């Protein structure tokens, strides 16, 4: 339905694939996805099979670092595993904020893949913490969906993003 409604937009599926990588990629690709997440902490053979299947369907694998054991090593291995981008989480749950700024250089120095950041991103966090890092992109959810006026909040966040370009 999303593909029908938005035929010219990239469609990211936050699937967090941990098993049956090739089968899952095929399913989501057939549904119209362009980018599909695979968990970085899963077995390397699952990531590789998912990446090979993604190539067949002209879609991209985003390696989701939410369960990565070591950020630097995983960043080094990402491209060899077939990933096209990396997704870092500021927070996986309330109270579990990850200090991305202190890990940013280590991750950035160990990969040339695009890096996206997500995790309870507000205007303040976008402006003060994320904007200086200049990631390839951000994933913003609840700041917009939980806002009293989602349209105005999305516009405000977009202005901050546009100012960094």
Helices and strands as residue ranges (DSSP letters): H 2-5, E 12-17, H 21-30, E 35-39, H 44-56, E 60-64, G 65-67, H 71-78, E 85-89, H 100-108, E 114-118, H 123-125, I 126-130, G 131-133, E 137-139, H 142-145, H 150-163
